Amino acid sequence: MTAPSSDARYSRDELVEALGIDPEYGEKIWTAFGFARQHSDAKLFSDADVAAFRLFARGAAQVDEAAQIATARTIGQSLARLADWQADQLTEFDQNPDVTWSINDMAKALNRIQQLVWRLHLEIALEGSRSSHTDHADWNTVIGFVDVVGYTSLSRQIDHHELNDLITAFEDRISAVVTRYDGQVIKTLGDGILFANPDPASSALTALDIADLSDQPPIPRLRIGLAHGEVLARLGDVFGEPVNIAARLCGSARPGKILIDENLADAIEDDDRVRLRSIPPLSVRGYRRLRAHALSRPKP
């Protein structure tokens, strides 16, 4: 574990006192960030940290407590997952005799890079929110689901190294395709990826390129579902009927194939870069007669 900053002067309780917030509320936020409910006198926070938290606390005063807790939980869960992965990587580097830097030096460098990457992503997201959607607002977009066919069975047949290679290649290559068409990966789900793209044609081309990756080692067979409509964008995630429909279509698609809903089919029916084929209505959970189309490339 890296040492606290040399200018750290405040413990967690002293931070709460300096902010002038209710200790019980401070405990809820601390827990939502993912830290244990335990008393500690360790000096963790500097004057700069207090100033940042004070600005956050003033802004939070304009938002109801449930939303504040949800925000803290989202930040905590995202960073905890990232930190776990980074800790494994730093430990591996530290055990490598060819690496001469200490874990503390590597952590400092990683912190600097991480802040830079985050700032750039934030600027892109802020620019996008001005021209398209904002959090807690309806967003007209295409939602895509991609998952690995037979993942549970497959994961039992291969060792952890092979599984790691599979997941890494799956996430890297799918993410590259999504960003190539100016889409956004919303989240990864182990054996699945949820993405969004507000442009119907671009989302269809994304799906076609992803389908080309199916059964191309180390990536196993994939299936894809797309649905177009209004979703709720909240805390970096999306909710609504298009999300549910895309998931159902993905689950109903055959290996290497793409199913799309009627809304998306209507939006791209005149695009000569794609081929649509109607299929019989699907009976899936929540939808007794879900109308869908198979998406593919035009025949030569």
C-alpha positions in Angstrom: 0.0 0.0 0.0 1.3 3.4 -0.9 1.8 5.9 1.9 -0.6 8.8 2.4 0.4 12.2 1.0 3.1 13.9 3.1 0.8 17.0 3.6 -2.1 14.9 4.9 -3.4 16.5 8.1 -7.0 15.2 8.5 -8.4 11.8 9.5 -11.8 10.8 8.1 -13.6 12.1 11.2 -11.7 15.3 11.1 -12.6 15.7 7.4 -16.3 15.4 8.3 -15.9 17.9 11.1 -14.0 20.4 8.9 -16.8 20.1 6.3 -19.4 20.8 8.9 -21.7 17.9 7.7 -23.7 15.5 9.8 -21.5 12.6 10.9 -24.2 10.1 10.1 -24.5 11.4 6.6 -20.7 11.4 6.3 -20.7 7.7 7.4 -23.3 6.9 4.6 -21.2 8.6 2.0 -18.0 6.8 3.2 -19.8 3.5 3.1 -21.2 4.2 -0.3 -17.7 4.9 -1.6 -17.0 1.2 -0.6 -15.0 1.7 2.7 -15.6 -0.2 5.9 -17.5 1.4 8.9 -14.5 1.6 11.2 -12.9 4.3 13.3 -9.4 5.3 12.3 -7.1 8.2 13.3 -5.0 7.8 10.2 -4.2 11.1 8.5 -5.5 10.7 5.0 -6.6 14.1 3.7 -4.8 17.4 3.0 -6.1 20.9 2.9 -6.6 20.6 -0.9 -8.7 17.5 -0.3 -10.8 19.3 2.2 -11.4 22.1 -0.3 -12.4 19.7 -3.0 -14.8 17.8 -0.7 -16.3 21.1 0.5 -17.1 22.1 -3.1 -18.6 18.6 -3.6 -20.6 19.0 -0.4 -22.0 22.4 -1.4 -23.1 21.0 -4.8 -24.6 17.9 -3.2 -26.8 20.1 -1.0 -28.9 20.8 -4.1 -29.5 17.1 -4.7 -31.6 14.7 -2.6 -29.7 12.3 -0.4 -30.7 9.2 -2.4 -29.1 10.6 -5.5 -25.9 11.6 -3.5 -25.6 8.1 -2.2 -26.1 6.6 -5.6 -23.4 8.9 -7.1 -20.9 7.9 -4.3 -21.7 4.2 -4.8 -21.1 4.4 -8.6 -17.8 6.2 -8.1 -16.7 3.7 -5.4 -17.6 0.6 -7.4 -16.0 1.8 -10.6 -12.7 2.9 -8.9 -12.6 -0.2 -6.6 -12.7 -2.5 -9.7 -10.0 -0.4 -11.4 -7.8 -0.3 -8.3 -8.1 -4.1 -7.9 -6.8 -4.6 -11.4 -4.1 -2.0 -11.0 -2.9 -3.6 -7.7 -2.5 -6.9 -9.5 -0.5 -5.3 -12.3 1.7 -3.3 -10.0 2.5 -6.4 -7.9 3.4 -8.3 -11.0 5.7 -5.5 -12.1 7.3 -5.3 -8.7 8.1 -9.0 -8.8 9.8 -8.6 -12.2 13.6 -8.2 -11.7 13.8 -6.2 -14.9 11.5 -3.5 -13.5 13.6 -1.1 -11.3 10.9 1.2 -10.1 9.2 0.8 -6.7 5.5 0.3 -6.4 5.2 3.7 -4.9 6.9 5.3 -7.9 4.7 3.3 -10.3 1.6 4.3 -8.4 2.5 8.0 -8.6 3.0 7.7 -12.4 -0.2 5.8 -12.8 -2.1 8.4 -10.8 -0.8 11.2 -13.1 -1.7 9.2 -16.3 -5.1 8.3 -14.8 -6.0 11.9 -14.1 -4.9 13.0 -17.6 -7.0 10.3 -19.3 -10.0 11.1 -17.0 -9.8 14.8 -17.8 -9.7 14.1 -21.5 -12.7 11.7 -21.3 -14.6 14.3 -19.1 -14.0 17.0 -21.7 -15.4 14.7 -24.4 -18.4 13.7 -22.3 -19.2 17.3 -21.4 -19.0 18.4 -25.0 -21.2 15.5 -26.0 -23.7 16.3 -23.2 -24.1 19.8 -24.6 -25.0 18.6 -28.0 -26.9 15.3 -27.3 -28.0 14.0 -23.9 -27.5 14.8 -20.2 -27.6 12.6 -17.2 -31.1 11.8 -15.8 -32.6 12.7 -19.3 -34.2 10.8 -22.1 -31.7 9.9 -24.7 -32.7 8.7 -28.2 -30.2 6.1 -29.1 -29.5 2.6 -30.3 -28.6 0.1 -27.6 -26.5 -2.9 -28.5 -25.8 -6.1 -26.5 -23.0 -8.5 -27.5 -22.4 -11.7 -25.6 -20.3 -14.9 -25.8 -22.3 -17.9 -26.8 -22.1 -20.7 -24.2 -19.8 -18.7 -21.9 -20.5 -20.7 -18.7 -19.7 -24.0 -20.4 -16.7 -22.6 -22.1 -15.2 -21.1 -18.9 -15.2 -24.6 -17.4 -13.3 -26.1 -20.2 -10.3 -23.7 -20.3 -7.8 -22.6 -17.6 -7.6 -19.2 -16.1 -4.8 -17.9 -18.5 -6.9 -18.9 -21.5 -10.0 -17.3 -19.9 -8.1 -14.1 -19.3 -6.9 -14.0 -22.9 -10.4 -14.6 -24.1 -11.9 -11.8 -22.0 -9.1 -9.4 -22.8 -9.4 -9.9 -26.5 -13.2 -9.8 -26.4 -13.3 -6.5 -24.5 -10.5 -4.9 -26.5 -11.7 -5.8 -30.0 -15.4 -5.0 -29.3 -14.5 -1.7 -27.7 -12.3 -0.8 -30.7 -15.2 -1.4 -33.1 -17.7 0.5 -31.0 -15.4 3.6 -30.7 -14.5 3.4 -34.4 -18.1 4.3 -35.2 -18.3 7.0 -32.5 -20.2 4.8 -30.2 -19.8 4.4 -26.4 -19.2 1.2 -24.4 -21.6 1.6 -21.4 -20.4 -1.4 -19.4 -18.8 -4.8 -19.7 -20.5 -7.7 -18.1 -17.8 -10.4 -18.2 -19.3 -12.4 -21.0 -21.2 -9.4 -22.5 -20.8 -5.8 -23.5 -23.5 -3.1 -23.6 -22.9 -0.2 -26.0 -24.8 2.8 -27.3 -24.7 4.8 -30.5 -27.2 7.5 -31.3 -26.8 7.1 -35.1 -28.8 4.1 -36.4 -26.6 3.5 -39.5 -23.4 3.6 -37.5 -24.9 1.2 -34.9 -25.8 -1.3 -37.7 -22.2 -1.1 -39.1 -20.8 -1.6 -35.6 -22.9 -4.7 -35.2 -21.8 -6.1 -38.6 -18.1 -5.5 -37.8 -18.5 -7.2 -34.4 -20.2 -10.2 -36.1 -17.1 -10.5 -38.3 -15.1 -11.1 -35.0 -17.3 -14.1 -34.1 -15.4 -17.4 -33.8 -12.0 -15.7 -34.6 -9.7 -17.1 -31.9 -9.2 -16.3 -29.1 -12.7 -14.8 -29.5 -15.4 -17.5 -29.4 -18.8 -17.3 -31.1 -20.8 -14.1 -30.5 -24.4 -13.0 -30.9 -25.7 -9.4 -31.0 -29.0 -7.6 -30.4 -29.9 -4.0 -31.2 -32.9 -1.8 -30.3 -33.6 1.8 -31.0 -35.6 4.2 -28.8 -35.6 6.5 -25.7 -33.5 5.4 -22.7 -32.8 7.0 -19.4 -29.1 7.9 -18.9 -28.2 7.7 -15.3 -24.8 7.6 -13.5 -23.1 6.2 -16.5 -25.6 3.5 -17.2 -28.8 3.3 -19.3 -32.3 2.0 -18.5 -35.5 1.6 -20.4 -37.3 -0.6 -22.9 -34.6 -0.5 -25.7 -32.1 -2.0 -23.1 -34.5 -4.8 -22.3 -35.4 -5.5 -26.0 -31.7 -5.5 -27.1 -30.9 -8.0 -24.3 -33.8 -10.3 -25.4 -32.8 -10.1 -29.1 -29.2 -10.9 -28.2 -30.3 -13.9 -26.3 -32.5 -15.1 -29.2 -29.9 -14.6 -31.9 -28.0 -17.5 -33.4 -24.2 -17.7 -33.1 -22.6 -15.1 -35.3 -25.9 -13.4 -36.1 -27.5 -10.1 -35.4 -31.2 -9.4 -34.5 -32.6 -5.8 -34.5 -35.9 -4.4 -33.4 -38.5 -2.9 -35.7 -37.6 0.7 -34.8 -34.0 0.3 -36.0 -35.1 -1.6 -39.1 -37.4 1.3 -40.1 -34.5 3.7 -39.6 -32.0 1.9 -41.8 -34.3 0.1 -44.4 -33.1 2.3 -47.2 -29.4 2.0 -46.4 -27.7 -0.1 -49.2 -24.8 -1.1 -46.9 -27.1 -3.5 -44.9 -29.5 -6.3 -45.6 -32.7 -6.8 -43.5 -34.7 -10.0 -43.3 -38.0 -10.3 -41.4 -38.3 -13.2 -39.0 -41.4 -14.6 -37.2 -42.3 -12.8 -34.0 -40.3 -13.9 -31.0 -41.8 -15.1 -27.7 -39.3 -13.9 -25.0 -39.5 -12.9 -21.4 -41.7 -9.8 -21.2 -42.7 -9.9 -24.8 -45.1 -12.4 -26.3 -44.8 -11.3 -29.9 -41.6 -9.3 -30.3 -41.1 -8.2 -34.0 -37.5 -8.4 -35.2 -35.3 -8.5 -38.2 -32.1 -10.3 -39.0 -29.3 -7.9 -40.0 -26.5 -8.9 -42.4 -24.3 -7.5 -45.1 -25.8 -7.3 -48.6 -25.2 -10.3 -50.8 -22.6 -9.8 -53.6 
